[in-house]
Amino acid sequence: MRLKSAFLAAALATALIVPASAASFSCAGVSAPDEVAICKSCDLAQLDVKMATLYGVITKMVGMGQRGAIQDDQRAWLVERAACKADAACISAAYQTRIRAIEGMLSDIYSRGPF
């Protein structure tokens, strides 16, 4: 439980440090419609940073075999997000689904503690 609280505090601190309109990727020169939409929307950029933070944590907490599967899932999710084009509601829903999935994986790890 302490690890979960520490992670959440670190994630919140990271989110507060990042400028509100910043995504987890460079917005300079983006041309993909989904990335342009993320760069233009504070809400989508914040979801992007949250998802990227969670993704970074989960990939460091699992072994190589499971990490590879999570990376494959992430690549597949990026294709799904790209299919939203510039539809902000679709992109937001995609992020919320991915965030829930990663949070579920983290909860599973936390439940097996202590660390």
N, C-alpha and C positions, 0 to 999 in steps of 0.2 A: 504494500500500500504506500510505503514511503517513496519507493521508486516511481510509482505512478504520480504521486503528488509532486515529486521533484521534476519529473518529465513535463507535467502540465505547467509548472511554474516556468521552466526553461522555454517551453513553446510560447507561452504568453509573453515572456520577456523578449523573445525573438520577434514576435509579431509586433510588439510595441516599438522596437528599434527600427524596423523596416518602414520606410515612408509609406503612407497609406495607399499611394497609387502604384507602388512597386510590385511587380510580379516576381516569381522566383527565377525568372529568366530575363535576359536583356531584351528590352522592348525596342532597342535601336535596330531598325531595318527589318522588323518582322513584316511578313506579308501574308501569312496564312490567316484566313478570316477569323478562326477561333483565337489565335494569339493576338490579333489586332483588337478583338473585342475584349479580351482580358486586359490588355494594356490600357484600354480606354475606360474601363470600369473599376472603380475602387473596390466594389463588392466582389467582383470576380477575381481581382488581383489578391485580395485578402484570402479568398478560398484557395487560390493557387499557392500562396505562401503556406497556409495551414496544411494543405495536402503534401506539399514538398517537405515540410518539416517532419510530418508524421512518416512519410516515406523514408526519409533519411534515418529516422530512429529505427524503424522496423528492419531496414536492411542491415543495420549494425547489430541487431539483437538476435539474429537467426544464423544458422549455419549456412555453408555455401550452397548446399542443395536446395534448401528452402529459399535462400536469397535469389537463386536463379529463377525459381518459379515466381517469386514476387516481382522480379524484374520483367519477366515475360508478361505477367498480368498488367504491369504498368505500361508496357509498350502497347498491349492490346487496348488498354483504357485510353491511351493517347490517340489511337485511331478512332475510337468511339467519340472522344471529345472533338476531334477534327471534323467528324461527320456532322457535328452541330453547326458548322460554318460560323456565322456571326450571331446566331440565336442565343442571346444571353440567358434566357430561361433554360434552354437545353444544356448549355455549358454549366450553369449553376447546378442543375439536377445531376449532371455527370459528376461534378466535384463532390456533391453531397453523398452520392452513392459510393464513390471511391473512398472518401474520408471515413464513412461508416465501415467500409470493408477493412480498411487499415486499422481503425480503432478496435474492431472486432479481433483482429490478429493480435494486437497489443494486449487486449483484455485477456486473451487466451494465455499469453506469455505471463502476464501479471498473476493470473490465477494459479500458476505453477510455482510461484515464489517459494520461499524467500530468496533474495538475491544477495 
